[in-house]
Amino acid sequence: MATRQKPSQAQATLKRAVIKERPRRPAKQPPAVRPRAQPAVPPALSASERFPIAGIGASAGGLEALEAFFGHMPPESGVAFVVVMHQPLHHVSLLPELLGRCTTMAVLKAADGMTIEPNSVYIAPSHMYLSMLHATLHHLEPPAGVSLHLPIDALFRALADDQGDRAICIVLSGTGTDGTIGLRAIKGAAGMSMAQDVQSAQYDGMPRSALATGLVDYVLSPSDMPAQLLAYAQGSYLQAREPTSVPALSDIFQQVLLLLRDLTAHDFFG
């Protein structure tokens, strides 16, 4: 059997030189990880950028009151309106279309994260509560396990917390007491309140409950409210103080604080 010969020293040296000169493959680099974009948190508006935001609550008989109100409101008033009307959960509301016939202002469904603009009307969804931060709307799940839902109170309280002495609330026709607790919050923040007079209301439960607080600034029919609202908004409203700056918050943390604020009535935003 033939024996395997050992390579000579010269051959071994040549082999090592070839191996040494062979180009090395670059080491594989891990794929670049793109940072996840954080949703932009709207900054607080300066005093010169801010405008009146009026929350409107209505229930039974409220459609006629809303039509009369917006039918007399000038489209270039400089005011934004957020409307909450009692409706069955998950009901497909025709309110945007119906109110769109009464005004040339933009009438929009209030979407989560929507920035409020002047000369616009925002209609709350039937299955969500509305909250607000820096004049931006946010959806919150209604409280579970409760038989009585109070979405108007939730909006008014959020409006008071976000706008302070610039908050405006309007209580229209309806049964029950929804809106009364929120109206107290508006007045506690030195805001302005209006209620429909019981003579013009188809259902006077909500207006009477609001009036019983002794905190309503103006008691008027819906068609007379716009003139008084504009007189207020164009007067002392313009001398409102510059808001305190609030540090930016992550979107998820912001939602948690909004939920805690609306459930406990304590402002965790500082």
N, C-alpha and C positions, 0 to 999 in steps of 0.2 A: 504494500500500500504506500502511495506517495505521501511523503510528509510535507506539511505546510511550512514554507520558508518564512522566516521573520523578515520584515522589511528592513532594508539597510538604513543606516543613520541619515543618509542624504534624502532618501525617500520620505522618511518620517518628518524631517525638517521641512520639506516641500509641502507635505500635506498640512502641516500646522500653519504654514504661511497662507495657503489657499483658504483654509477655514477662517483665519484671522481677517483676511481681506474681504470675505463674503459679507455683503451689506445686511445689517440686521433690520428686521421688520419693526416698525415703530409700535410701541405698546398701545393696545387698544384703550381709548379714552371712554369713560362712561358718558352716556348721552346727557347733553346739557338739560338741566331742569329749569324750566321756565317758571319764574315766580307767579303764583296765582294772583290775578288782578283782584283787588278789593273794590267792592262797589263804592262809588263816590258818595261821601256824606255831604249833604248840602250845607254850605256855610251859613252862619247867621247873617241876616240882611242888616245893612246899616239903616239908620233912621231915615235917610233920604231915599232909600230903596223900598222901604216898607209901605204898605197900603192897608186899608181896612179889610178885615176878613169877618164876615157875618155868618154865624151859624144859625140855621133855621130848622126848628123842629115842628112837625105836624103829624097828625094822625087822622082819625075819622073827620070828614069834612074839610080836610086840609088841602085837597086839590083845588077847590074853588078859591080858597084863600091865597094859595100860591099863584094861581093864574091872575088874580086881582093885583097881588103885590108886584109881580114881574111885569104885568101889563102897564104899570105906572112908573117903573124904574127906568131911568134913562140908560141906554146901552153903554154910554161912555162915562159912567159914574166914577170909575176908578176903584170900585169896591169889588171884592170877590165874595161869592156866596157858596156855602156848603150846606146842602139840604139833606136832612134825615127825615124820612117819612115811614111810619109803621107799615110794614108789609109782611105777608107770610114768608117764612124762611124759604130761600131758593126760588122765590117768585120772580118771574121775568118781568121787570118793571117797564112800563111804557112812559114813565115820568119824563125821561129826557126828551122823548118825541113830543109829548103833550106840552111841556113848558117851552120847547123850542118854537111852538106856534105863537107864544106870547111875547117873545123877546128876540132881538137880533144878536144878543150876547151868545157866546159859545156855551152850549149846555152839554156837559160831558158826564160820563160815568166815572165815578171817583176810583181810579185804579191805584193799586199799591205802589208807592214810590212816586206818585204824580206830584209835580211841583205846582203850587197854586199860583195862578196869574190873575191880575185885576181884570174886571169886565168879563168875568167868566162865572158859570154856575156849575157846581160839582154835585152829583147825585150819589148818595151813599148806596152801596149794594145791600140787598135785603138780608144776606147771610153773614155779614161781617160788621163789626164795630169799626168806627173810624177813629184814629188817633192822629196826632200832628207833631212834627218837629221841624223847626225852622221853615214854617210855611210849606211843608211837604207832607202829603197824606200817607198814612200807613194803615193797613188792614190788621185788625186783631180778631182772634176767634172770640165769639161770645162766651161768657162764663158757662161752664158745664154744670148740669145738675140744678139749675135754677128755673123756676116756673115763670118768673117775671123778668123779661128782658127790657133794659132801659138804654137803648142806643142813643137817644137824644142827650140824656145826662152824660154819657160817655164822651160824646162829641164836645159838649159845652165845657166839660172839665178839662179835656185836652186842649181846647181853644184857650181857656183861661191860663193853663200852665205854659202854653207856647207864646201867647201874645200879650199876656199880662193886662196892663191898663188899656191896651188897644183892642181887647176882645169885645165883640158884639154878639149878643144872642137875641133871637126872636122866637117867641112861643106863639104858635097859631092853633087853630081849631083842633080838638082831639079829646078823647076820653082818657081818664086816668091822671097820673101825676108826673109822667115822664117829662123831664126838662126842669123841674123845680130844683132838684139838687144841683144840677149843672148851672142853673141861673145863680144860685147862691155862690158857687165857685167863681163865676164871672164877676159878680159884685165884690166878692172877697179880693179879687185881683184889681179892683177899681175900674172894671170895664163898664159897658153900657148894656142895658136890657130893655126889651120891648115886649109887649104882649098884646094879642088881639083883644079888643073889647068884647065882652060877653054878648052884647046885643047883636053883633055881626057874625059871631061864631055859630056854626051849625051844631057843634058839640063844645060845650064850655068847660069841660072838666079840666083840661090842661091849662087854659088861660086862668080859670079861677084858682087853681092850685098855685100858679105863679104869682097871682095878685095877693094871695094870702100871706106871702112872705113879707110884703111891705117893701120890697126891694126893686119893683119894676119902675123904670124911669119914665117910660111913655106907654100909655094905653090908647091904642088907635085901631081903626079899621085897617085891613090890609092895603087898601088903595091909598090911605093917608100916610102910611108908614114911610114910603120912599122919600118924600120931601123932608120929613123930620130926620131920617137917617142921613141924608146928604148934608143937611145943615149941621148935624153933629160931626160928621166925618170931615167936613171942610173947615170946621172951626177949631175947637180945642184939640182935636186929634192930631193936628199938624205940629203942635208944640210938644209932642210926646218925647220922652228922653231917649237918648241913644241906648240900645240894648247892651247888656253885658255880654262880652264875647264868651263863647262856649267852646272848649277844645273839641277837636274832631274825634269821633268814636267809630269803631268798626261797625259794620252793618248789623251783625248778629247781636253784638253787645247793645247797640242802640235799640233793637227790637225788644230785648230783655228789659231794659230800663223803661221803655214805653209801657210794656205790659205791667211791670211793677207799679209804675206811676198811676196807671188807670185803675188798678185793683186796690191800691192802698191810699191813694190821694197824696202820696209823698213824692216830692220832686227830687229824684236822684241825680239830675243833671247839674245840680249845684247852682 
